[in-house]
């Protein structure tokens, strides 16, 4: 991660040097159509190169965001595990304390029972048994009236010792697990912070590339207008195609009325504000809107035009291909074919990929 972060500024400098930064103002019109066409060709080459670098940067950003989200999820899971282990340790400590108190009470009761047993044995028998015995247990066993007491003592002591050992072993294991989880939490926290910094750096690179790309597209649109090229197919004056030439948004706006603006990721919301009907079911002529970063979309989302819906047959370059229920065909720009290239493909209707579909006005 640290190496990658150091490389980004160098990559950005090389990219901008290779592509060439726009001047910041729309170029003065050339005198002849030939000069305009030559200038247009040059700008298109610059924009294509810049778009390629922007696409690579966007893909890297999406990958970093996915890594960050994965680490953040692992950190949340580890924090939950730590909380659970901490609760178990607290309960076990209370159980050990209770068990120790039980042991103290039991030993006091045994001492009382032992004294009562000794007192029931008369005279020299007690002294002889005690003095000749090697240990306390042997002395107790030598007393005819103490056999049952010895059995009780041994049984209860064994049970208490076994329970205490078991609890201490469990406590030791829990403490080990807690230490490992704490170490993992620190590691994940460090990785999460580092990844968040990487995501921010990459986002800045994408944003830096986006500005020059928009400026180049504006210059291209100005020259094309001067040349009289018909680059848009608006259905009314409110549907003028003001999107960046060659992008997915520009293509969809050339197929149907799009009176709103914004990047692809804002279309679903912007269309709703203008009263356009929306839903989760694809329809022919609808706009398919991807979630940012989902299904191959960039960080600013993706949109496409719905050509056909299954069950049925695809259209365009895929004409005759059978569409299954839940599948639909889209045409799009700046995806498989790249910038200013239209491609057709069949996709599955997946709520985790698509924000939804924009139909006609209400």
N, C-alpha and C positions, 0 to 999 in steps of 0.2 A: 504494500500500500504506500509506504513512504517513497519508494522509488518512482512509482506511478505519478505521485503528486509532483515530484520534481521535474518530471518529463513534460507535463502538460504545458507550462509556459513556453518551453522550447518548441513543442509541436505547433502551438498557436502562432508563434512568430514565423515559423517556416511556412505554415499554411497561408498566412496573410501575405508573405513575401511572394509565394508562388502564384496566388490568385490575383493579387493586386487590389489595393483598397480603392473603392470608388472615391471620386473627387468630393462628393458631398453636395453636388448641385447637378441639376439636369443639364446635359451638354447642349451647347448652342447648335441649332439646326444646321446641317450641311446644305450646300447649295444645290446638289443634284441627288436624285434617287440612288445613284450608284454609291455616292459617299455615305448616304444614310444606311444603305444595305450593308456596306462594309463595316460601318460602326456598329450596326445591329448584330452582325455576325460575331464581332469581337466581344461585345457585351454578353451575348449568349454563351460564348465559350467561357468567359470569366464566371458567369453565373453557374454554369454546369460544373465547373471545377470547384467553386465554392460550395455548391450544394452537395457535392460528393463528400467533401470534408465535413460539412455540417451533419450529413447523414451518419458518417462514422462517429462523430462526436456524440450525436444523439443516441446511437446504439450503445456507446460506452457509458453514457449517462444512465440509460435504462438498466444496463447490467449492474452498475454500481448501486443504483437504487434498489434493485432486487437483492443484492448482497447485504445492503444495509437493513432492509426489511427482514431478511432471514436472521441476521444477527440480533436485531431488536426483538424478534419473536422468541429467539432462544434465550435472550436475557430475561424476558418476562417469565418464561417457563422456569428458568433457574431461580428467579426470585420467589416464585410460588413454591418451588421445592424447598428453598431455604426456610420460608415461613412454616411449611409443614414440618420440616425437621426440627425447627426451633420449638414448635408446639409439642412434638413427641418427646424432645429432651426435657421440657418442663414437666410433662406428665410423668416421665420416667423418674426424674429426680424426686418428685413428690412420692412416688411409689416406693423408691428406695428408702426415703426418710420414714415412711410409714412402716416399712418392713423392719427397719432398724429399731423403731420404737416397739414393734411387736416382739422383736427378739429380746429386748430389755425386759419387757413385761413377762415373757415366757420364762426367762432365766430366773427372775425373782420368784415366780411361782414354783419353779423346780427346786430352788434353794429351800423354800418353805417346806415342800414335800420331802426333800431329802432330810432335813432336820427332824421332821416328824417321824420318819422311818428309823433314823438313828436312835431317837429317844424310845422307840418301841422295843429296841434290843437291849437286854439288861447287862450290867456289870462288865466283867472282863472281856466278854465276847466282842464288844465294840472295840476296845483298845487293842486286843489281839489282832483282830481283822485289819484294823487301820495300820498298826505298826508293822505287820508282816506283808502288807500289800506293797507292790512296786509303784502303783499309781492309784488315783482316785477311783477309776473304773474297776480296777482289780479289787479294791477294798469293798466297793459296793457289791460286786458279784459274790464276795466271800460271806456276805451277810445273808442269812436265810430269808430275812424279811424284806430285803432290798432288791430282789431280782426284778420284780415288776417295775420298780422305780428306775433301775438301770436301763431297762428296755425303753421306757418312756423318755428318759434323758437322751439316750443315743438317737432314737427315732426323731425326736423334735430337733435336736442339734443338727442332725444330718439334713433334715428338711430345710431348716433355716439357712444353713450354710450353702445348700444347693440353690435355694431361691436367691440368696444374696449374690452368689457367683454368676447366676444366670442374668440377673438384673445388671450387674456391673459389666458383664460381657456385652449385653445389648447397649448399655450406655456408651461403652467404648466404641462400638461400631457406629452408633449414631453420631458421636463426636467426630469420628473419622469422616463419615459422609458429609457432615456439616462443614468440616474444614475443606473438603474437596469442592463442595458446592460454593463455598465462599470464594475459593480461589478461582473457580470457573466464572463466577459473577464479576470479579475484578478483571479477568481477561476479556470477557465479553463486553464489559463496559468500556474498556480501553479500545477494543476493536470497533465498537459502535461509534464512539466519538471520532475515531480516525476515519471511518467510512463516511460519516456525516460531513467531515471536512472535504473528503474526496468528492462527494456528491456536489457540494457547493462549488468547488473549483471547476468541475466539469460543467455544471450549469452555467457558470460564468463564461466558459469557452463557447458553449452553444449560443448563449445570448450575444456574445461578441461577434460570432459568425452570422447571426440572424440579421443584425443591423445592416451590414454591407449587402447581404442577399436581398433584403427588401428594397434597398436603394437602387441596386442594379435592376431589379424587376420594374421599378418605377421608370427608370430611364428607358428600358426596353419598351414598356407600354407607350411612352411618349413618342419614341421613334416610329413604332408600328402605327400609331395614330396618324403621324405625319405622312407615312407611306400609304395610308388608307387601308391597312390590313384589317380584315374582319375577324378580330380575335375573340369576340364575345357574341352570344346569341341571347340578348335580353328579351323577356316577354313584355316588359314595360319599362318606363323610365326609372321606376323605383327598383328595378332588378339589374341595374348596371353592374357588370362584373368588375369589381375593384380589387379583386384578390391577386396575389402574386402570380405572374404568368408561369405556367409549367407545373404548379403545385396541385395537390389533390383538390383543394378548395376551388381553385380557378377552374378546374375541369368540371366539377359538379355544377358550378355556377354557369357554365357554358351549356349545360344540358337542361336546366330548369331554373325557374325564378328563385333567386336567393337574395331577398331584400335586406338581410342583416349582414353584419361583418364579424370580424374576429377570427382567431385560429380555430382549427377543427374541433379542439376540445371544448370550445365555448358555443358551438353551433346548437346543440340540443337545448341549452338554456336560452340562447338568444332567439331561436325560432319560437319557443313557447311564449316569450314575452310579446311577440308580434301576432300571437293568436293562431299559430300553425298547429295542426293536429299532430300528435305523436303517439307512439306505442311500441310494443315489443315484438310485433309481428311484421316481417318484411312484406312489402307490396311492390309491384312493378311501378317504377317511377319514383319510389321513395328514396330518401337519403339515408344510407347506413352510417351511423356515427360510432366510431370505436372509442373505447376508454383510452386515455393516454398511456402509452407503454404496453398496451394489451394487444395480443394477436399480431405482433409485428409492427404496431403503430409507434410513431415517434413520441417524444415527450410532450408534443403539442397536439397529439391525437391524429386521427385519420378519418376521412369521409370518402364515400364511394356512391355510385349511382346503381340502384337495383334494376337489373335487366330482366330477370326471370325468377320465378319462385317455384319450388317443388311442392308436390310432385308434378313433374312436367319435363319440358325439354329446355336446355340452355339456348342462348342466342349468341350473336356475335361470332367471335372466332371459335367458340365452343359449341356452335349450333349442332343440335342433334344429340348432345350429351344428356343422359337421363339425370334428372334431379330428384333425389329422394326427399321424403317429408322431412322438414326441418332444414333443408339445404336451400340456398338461393345463389344466384349468379350476380356478380357485380362487375361493372367497368370502372376503372379508376386511373389516376395518373400519379406518377412519382411513387410507385411501389415496386412491383417486380420489374417493370420496364425502365424505371429510373425517371429522372426529371424530364418533363415534356414528352412522356411516352405513355400511351394508353395500353392497358392490359386487361384481360378478362380472367376471372377465376371463380371457382365455386367454393363457398364457405358454409360453415355450420352456424346456425343461430344459437349463440352461447351468451347468456346474460353476463358472464364474467369478462367477455370480450367487447360486447356492444352496449353502449349507453342506451341505444334504442334506434327508432326509425322516425324520420320526419316526413309527414305526408303533405297534404295541401293545406291552405289556410282554412280556418274554421268558418 
